[in-house]
């Protein structure tokens, strides 16, 4: 069994299209998902006044399954294309996946 990972990436809405293009170019086997989320953190940099008042910032979350080798490729590509763009990501080993 090949070890796979679930990568979650939160991005500012302004660069959603660029991130979609980047992920599509990687040609991952399972594709990926995206959906709007509200991010909550203590950093106020770049927040609108409304976001500062409500304590939530609109972001787009991407989730993608990748192999171990694909993980390195993905993170390297994101670092090259989006350095300083405020992407927040985390990686979790995948215990199981499939289609039912």
NUFIVO-496190 format. One record per residue (C-alpha): residue number from 1; x, y, z. Coordinates in Angstrom, 2 decimals, padded with zeros to 5 digits. Each point is the difference from the previous one (the first is absolute). Layout:
// NUFIVO-496190
NODE  num       xx       yy       zz
NODE  NUM        X        Y        Z
...
END
This chain:
// NUFIVO-496190
NODE  num       xx       yy       zz
NODE    1   000.00   000.00   000.00
NODE    2   001.29   003.41  -000.97
NODE    3   000.05   002.53   002.82
NODE    4  -002.18   002.99  -000.83
NODE    5  -000.49   003.34   001.68
NODE    6  -002.87   002.46   000.30
NODE    7   001.26   003.52  -000.57
NODE    8  -002.19   002.89   001.10
NODE    9   000.78   003.49  -001.27
NODE   10  -001.75   003.24   001.01
NODE   11   000.49   002.87  -002.44
NODE   12  -001.19   003.58  -000.34
NODE   13  -002.93   000.24  -002.46
NODE   14   001.99   002.34  -002.25
NODE   15   002.33  -002.83  -001.08
NODE   16  -002.56  -002.83  -000.18
NODE   17   000.20  -000.21  -003.81
NODE   18   003.79  -000.14   000.00
NODE   19   000.00  -002.80   002.58
NODE   20  -002.59  -001.94  -002.04
NODE   21   002.22   000.34  -003.08
NODE   22   003.04  -001.18   001.97
NODE   23  -001.79  -003.05   001.40
NODE   24  -001.46  -000.92  -003.40
NODE   25   003.50   000.05  -001.51
NODE   26   001.18  -002.59   002.54
NODE   27  -002.40  -002.59  -001.46
NODE   28  -000.73  -001.74   003.27
NODE   29  -001.82  -003.31  -000.26
NODE   30  -002.98   000.85   002.22
NODE   31  -000.49   003.65  -000.91
NODE   32  -000.66   002.43   002.82
NODE   33  -002.79   001.82   001.81
NODE   34  -000.45   003.67   000.82
NODE   35  -002.50   001.84   002.15
NODE   36  -000.35   003.31   001.86
NODE   37   000.96   000.09   003.68
NODE   38   000.24   002.55   002.78
NODE   39   003.48   000.15   001.48
NODE   40   000.42   001.14   003.60
NODE   41   003.39   001.13   001.27
NODE   42   001.64   002.83   001.87
NODE   43   001.71   001.61  -003.00
NODE   44  -001.78   003.17  -001.15
NODE   45   002.31   000.71  -002.91
NODE   46  -001.91   000.37  -003.26
NODE   47  -003.41  -000.35   001.66
NODE   48  -002.89   002.27  -000.95
NODE   49  -001.66   001.96   002.77
NODE   50  -002.97  -002.40  -000.09
NODE   51   002.35  -002.99   000.32
NODE   52   001.73   001.62   002.96
NODE   53  -003.35   000.61   001.73
NODE   54  -001.39  -003.49  -000.62
NODE   55   003.30  -001.78   000.69
NODE   56  -000.21  -002.06  -003.19
NODE   57   001.66   000.26  -003.34
NODE   58  -001.38  -001.46  -003.22
NODE   59   002.35  -002.50  -001.61
NODE   60  -000.23  -002.84  -002.49
NODE   61   000.98  -003.47   001.21
NODE   62   001.44  -002.58  -002.35
NODE   63   000.33  -003.66   000.91
NODE   64   002.02  -002.37  -002.10
NODE   65   001.22  -003.60   000.34
NODE   66   003.60  -000.57  -001.05
NODE   67   002.60  -002.77   000.12
NODE   68   003.26   000.44   001.89
NODE   69   001.82   001.08  -003.17
NODE   70  -002.96   002.18  -000.98
NODE   71   000.14   001.72   003.38
NODE   72   003.53   001.24  -000.61
NODE   73  -000.93   001.18  -003.51
NODE   74  -003.12   001.80   001.26
NODE   75   001.69   001.85   002.86
NODE   76   002.96   000.97  -002.19
NODE   77  -002.32   001.34  -002.69
NODE   78  -002.08   001.98   002.51
NODE   79   003.14   001.53   001.52
NODE   80   001.29   001.01  -003.44
NODE   81  -003.24   001.52  -001.26
NODE   82  -001.49   001.49   003.17
NODE   83   002.88   001.06   002.24
NODE   84  -001.26   002.76   002.31
NODE   85  -003.65  -000.37  -001.12
NODE   86  -001.28  -001.09   003.40
NODE   87  -000.81  -003.63  -000.77
NODE   88  -000.47  -002.12   003.11
NODE   89   000.30  -003.77  -000.44
NODE   90   000.14  -003.18   002.01
NODE   91   000.63  -003.63  -000.89
NODE   92  -001.54  -003.09   001.56
NODE   93   000.74  -003.66  -000.77
NODE   94  -003.03  -001.69  -001.51
NODE   95  -001.23  -003.05   001.91
NODE   96  -002.50  -001.07  -002.66
NODE   97  -001.82   001.25  -003.07
NODE   98  -002.19  -001.37  -002.72
NODE   99  -003.26   000.28  -001.85
NODE  100  -003.16  -001.58   001.37
END
